[in-house]
Amino acid sequence: MEQYTLTQKKKSCIVTFSGNFTAGLVPDLKKALLKTVAAGVIDLEFNLEETKFIDSNGIGLLVAASNSMAQKKGEMKVILKSDEVARLFQNMRLMDRLGVVKR
């Protein structure tokens, strides 16, 4: 099952996924992220340690979130465990842009 939790503390927000990050999650997550950014969040972390697959919609949301954080002079990072997802980000040259940390 695809799901996530959003934990906001002052100007920071951690989005933790359990399952795959695909198109089914993007609309609701996008709305939730827009609210947190409007509330003043400038540090955003996506914990994808339990994620084995991410589709183009998920990648698009990460790039959009990165753009939003850059506009606010904030920071974003993506935490990965999956070699497959890390390879995807490497092939797309998104490791630095998204602040990817491989564990």
C-alpha positions as CSV (number, residue, x, y, z in Angstrom):
1,M,0.0,0.0,0.0
2,E,1.2,3.5,-0.8
3,Q,1.1,6.0,2.0
4,Y,3.0,8.8,3.7
5,T,3.1,10.8,6.9
6,L,3.9,14.5,7.1
7,T,5.5,15.8,10.3
8,Q,5.9,19.5,10.6
9,K,7.9,21.2,13.3
10,K,8.1,25.0,13.0
11,K,9.9,25.7,9.7
12,S,10.8,22.0,9.0
13,C,8.8,19.2,7.5
14,I,9.6,15.5,7.1
15,V,7.6,13.4,4.6
16,T,8.1,9.7,5.4
17,F,6.9,7.1,2.8
18,S,5.9,3.5,3.4
19,G,5.7,1.9,0.0
20,N,6.1,3.2,-3.5
21,F,6.0,6.9,-4.5
22,T,3.7,6.9,-7.5
23,A,1.0,8.9,-9.3
24,G,-1.7,7.8,-6.8
25,L,0.0,9.8,-4.0
26,V,0.9,12.9,-5.8
27,P,-2.4,14.9,-5.8
28,D,-3.0,14.6,-2.1
29,L,0.7,15.1,-1.2
30,K,1.0,18.1,-3.4
31,K,-1.9,19.8,-1.6
32,A,-0.4,19.0,1.8
33,L,3.0,20.3,0.8
34,L,1.5,23.5,-0.6
35,K,-0.1,24.1,2.8
36,T,3.1,23.5,4.7
37,V,5.1,25.8,2.4
38,A,2.4,28.5,2.8
39,A,2.7,28.0,6.6
40,G,6.4,29.0,6.4
41,V,8.3,25.7,6.0
42,I,11.8,26.2,4.5
43,D,13.4,22.9,5.3
44,L,11.9,19.9,3.6
45,E,13.0,16.2,3.9
46,F,11.6,13.3,2.0
47,N,12.4,10.0,3.7
48,L,12.3,7.4,1.0
49,E,14.1,4.6,2.9
50,E,11.2,2.2,2.6
51,T,10.5,3.2,-1.1
52,K,11.5,0.7,-3.8
53,F,10.0,2.4,-6.7
54,I,9.2,6.0,-7.8
55,D,7.5,7.0,-11.0
56,S,7.8,10.1,-13.1
57,N,4.9,11.8,-11.2
58,G,6.8,11.3,-7.9
59,I,10.0,12.6,-9.5
60,G,8.1,15.6,-10.8
61,L,6.8,16.4,-7.4
62,L,10.3,16.2,-5.9
63,V,11.7,18.6,-8.5
64,A,8.8,21.0,-7.9
65,A,9.4,20.8,-4.2
66,S,13.1,21.5,-4.7
67,N,12.2,24.6,-6.9
68,S,9.8,25.9,-4.1
69,M,12.5,25.5,-1.5
70,A,15.1,27.2,-3.7
71,Q,12.7,30.2,-4.2
72,K,12.3,30.5,-0.4
73,K,16.1,30.1,0.1
74,G,15.3,26.9,2.0
75,E,16.8,23.4,1.9
76,M,15.6,20.1,0.7
77,K,17.0,16.6,1.0
78,V,15.9,13.1,0.0
79,I,16.9,10.1,2.1
80,L,17.3,6.8,0.1
81,K,18.1,3.2,0.9
82,S,17.2,1.5,-2.4
83,D,20.0,1.0,-4.9
84,E,17.5,1.1,-7.7
85,V,16.0,4.4,-6.8
86,A,19.5,5.9,-6.2
87,R,20.5,4.7,-9.7
88,L,17.5,6.3,-11.2
89,F,18.3,9.6,-9.6
90,Q,22.0,9.3,-10.6
91,N,21.0,8.5,-14.2
92,M,18.7,11.5,-14.3
93,R,21.4,13.7,-12.7
94,L,19.2,14.6,-9.8
95,M,21.4,13.6,-6.8
96,D,22.8,17.1,-6.2
97,R,19.7,19.0,-7.3
98,L,17.4,17.1,-4.9
99,G,20.0,16.9,-2.0
100,V,19.9,13.1,-2.1
101,V,21.6,11.2,0.8
102,K,22.0,7.4,0.3
103,R,22.0,5.3,3.5
